[in-house]
Amino acid sequence: ADTTVKASVRHYRPKEIAGIVQQGDREARIAATDLTAEPKPNDKLIIGGKMLNIVSVNVRKVGDVAAVYIIQVRG
């Protein structure tokens, strides 16, 4: 389902470009409380009107509860 949320978005620094992180990839951080479902690889994220592909998702939890999704996007 489509959902509009606020996110903190940044480009990866040159020293972070390694492994699965490629030049041009971005990182989006979204509060888990803003989403109805956990994002997963191959889902889409629209940033600034551009559709990007989710490459990976890292979940930060407080106890057993998801707090923030750190999402790597490409496109």
C-alpha positions in Angstrom: 0.0 0.0 0.0 1.2 3.5 -0.7 2.0 5.6 2.3 3.4 9.1 2.6 5.9 9.6 5.5 8.7 11.9 6.5 12.2 10.5 6.1 15.8 11.6 6.7 17.6 11.0 3.4 21.4 11.3 2.7 23.9 10.2 0.1 26.6 7.8 1.3 30.0 9.3 1.9 32.9 8.1 -0.5 34.4 6.0 2.3 31.1 4.1 2.8 31.0 3.0 -0.8 31.9 -0.7 -0.6 30.2 -4.1 -0.6 26.6 -3.7 -1.7 26.7 0.2 -1.4 27.3 1.7 -4.8 28.0 5.3 -5.9 24.7 7.2 -6.1 22.9 5.0 -3.5 21.1 6.9 -0.7 20.1 6.1 2.8 16.6 6.8 4.1 15.7 6.6 7.8 12.0 6.3 8.6 10.4 6.0 12.0 8.8 2.5 12.3 5.6 4.1 13.8 5.0 5.9 10.5 4.7 2.6 8.5 2.0 0.0 8.5 4.3 -2.7 7.2 8.0 -3.4 7.3 9.8 -2.3 4.1 11.7 -5.1 2.3 14.2 -5.4 -0.6 12.7 -4.7 -4.1 9.9 -2.5 -2.6 9.9 1.0 -4.0 10.4 4.4 -2.3 9.7 7.7 -4.0 12.1 10.5 -3.0 11.8 13.9 -4.6 9.5 12.5 -7.3 12.0 9.8 -8.3 11.1 6.1 -7.8 13.9 4.2 -6.1 14.4 0.5 -5.5 15.0 -0.7 -1.9 18.3 -2.6 -1.8 18.4 -3.4 1.9 16.7 -2.7 5.2 18.2 -2.5 8.6 15.9 -2.4 11.6 16.9 -0.6 14.8 14.8 -1.9 17.8 14.1 -0.7 21.3 13.7 -4.0 23.1 11.7 -6.2 20.8 9.9 -3.2 19.1 11.0 -1.7 15.8 11.9 1.9 16.2 13.7 3.0 12.9 14.1 1.5 9.5 17.5 2.3 7.8 16.9 1.8 4.1 19.4 1.7 1.3 17.9 2.8 -2.0 19.1 2.9 -5.5 17.9 4.3 -8.8 
